[in-house]
Amino acid sequence: MDSLSSVLFALIPPGAGGEGPSMGSQLGLIAVIIGIFYMLIIRPQNQQRKQHDVMLQNLKKGDKVVTSGGLHGTVSGVIDKDTLKVRIADQVSVQVSRSAIATKRGEETE
């Protein structure tokens, strides 16, 4: 048991004396954690949102789309900058808000 305690004391850095980690090392650890969250969560979501916004702005007549409600259709016209006319069946068209378009069919997704 004496050898185990000597090994544990050897792992404690000199001057630690039972004190906790210094304020600088705590702030450094917090900065590293924030950086990891940014790289793994926030940045990919921002990139995906930007790609979706570009896709919405580039929609044109003839594009096949899926709405957020699950309707599959083809853009048959642009009513104004925020509204599209989508044909969902023969002789059936609906007006859809541009922001309600979830994906563009035929486009490869990552």
C-alpha positions as CSV (number, residue, x, y, z in Angstrom):
1,M,0.0,0.0,0.0
2,D,2.9,2.3,0.7
3,S,4.2,2.0,-2.9
4,L,0.7,3.0,-4.2
5,S,0.7,6.2,-2.2
6,S,4.3,7.1,-3.3
7,V,3.2,6.6,-7.0
8,L,0.2,8.9,-6.4
9,F,2.3,11.6,-4.8
10,A,4.7,11.4,-7.7
11,L,1.8,12.2,-10.1
12,I,1.0,15.4,-8.3
13,P,2.9,18.4,-9.8
14,P,5.2,20.3,-7.5
15,G,3.6,23.2,-5.7
16,A,0.1,21.8,-6.1
17,G,-0.2,21.3,-2.4
18,G,-3.9,20.3,-2.4
19,E,-5.0,23.5,-4.1
20,G,-7.3,23.2,-7.1
21,P,-6.3,24.1,-10.6
22,S,-5.3,27.7,-11.2
23,M,-7.8,30.3,-12.6
24,G,-5.8,30.4,-15.9
25,S,-6.1,26.7,-16.5
26,Q,-9.8,26.7,-15.8
27,L,-10.4,29.6,-18.3
28,G,-8.3,27.7,-20.8
29,L,-10.4,24.6,-20.3
30,I,-13.6,26.5,-20.8
31,A,-12.2,28.1,-24.0
32,V,-11.3,24.7,-25.3
33,I,-14.8,23.4,-24.5
34,I,-16.5,26.4,-26.2
35,G,-14.2,25.8,-29.3
36,I,-15.2,22.2,-29.5
37,F,-19.0,23.1,-29.2
38,Y,-18.5,25.7,-32.0
39,M,-16.7,23.3,-34.3
40,L,-19.1,20.3,-33.7
41,I,-22.5,21.9,-33.3
42,I,-22.8,25.6,-34.2
43,R,-20.6,25.9,-37.3
44,P,-22.2,22.9,-39.2
45,Q,-25.7,24.2,-38.4
46,N,-24.8,27.6,-39.8
47,Q,-23.4,26.1,-42.9
48,Q,-26.4,23.9,-43.5
49,R,-28.8,26.9,-42.9
50,K,-26.8,29.0,-45.5
51,Q,-27.0,26.2,-48.0
52,H,-30.8,25.9,-47.5
53,D,-31.2,29.7,-47.9
54,V,-29.2,29.6,-51.2
55,M,-31.4,26.7,-52.4
56,L,-34.6,28.6,-51.6
57,Q,-33.4,31.7,-53.4
58,N,-32.4,29.7,-56.5
59,L,-35.8,27.9,-56.9
60,K,-37.2,28.3,-60.4
61,K,-40.0,27.0,-62.6
62,G,-39.7,23.2,-63.2
63,D,-37.8,22.4,-60.0
64,K,-39.1,19.4,-58.1
65,V,-39.5,20.1,-54.4
66,V,-40.8,18.7,-51.1
67,T,-42.5,21.0,-48.7
68,S,-42.1,20.8,-44.9
69,G,-45.6,19.3,-44.8
70,G,-44.4,16.4,-47.0
71,L,-46.1,17.4,-50.3
72,H,-44.1,16.5,-53.4
73,G,-44.6,18.8,-56.3
74,T,-43.1,20.8,-59.1
75,V,-42.7,24.6,-59.1
76,S,-45.0,25.9,-61.8
77,G,-44.5,29.6,-61.1
78,V,-43.2,32.3,-58.9
79,I,-46.0,34.5,-57.5
80,D,-43.8,36.9,-55.7
81,K,-40.5,36.8,-53.8
82,D,-41.9,34.9,-50.9
83,T,-44.6,32.7,-52.6
84,L,-44.4,29.9,-55.1
85,K,-47.0,28.1,-57.1
86,V,-46.4,24.3,-56.8
87,R,-48.2,21.7,-58.9
88,I,-48.9,18.7,-56.7
89,A,-51.1,16.7,-59.2
90,D,-52.7,17.1,-62.6
91,Q,-54.8,20.3,-62.5
92,V,-54.0,20.8,-58.8
93,S,-51.7,23.7,-57.8
94,V,-51.2,25.3,-54.4
95,Q,-49.5,28.4,-53.3
96,V,-46.6,27.7,-50.9
97,S,-44.5,30.0,-48.9
98,R,-40.9,29.8,-50.1
99,S,-39.8,29.2,-46.5
100,A,-42.0,26.1,-46.4
101,I,-39.9,24.3,-49.0
102,A,-37.8,21.7,-47.2
103,T,-35.7,20.2,-50.0
104,K,-35.3,20.2,-53.7
105,R,-35.7,16.7,-55.2
106,G,-33.0,15.3,-57.4
107,E,-30.4,17.2,-55.4
108,E,-27.8,15.1,-53.7
109,T,-27.8,15.6,-49.9
110,E,-24.8,15.2,-47.6
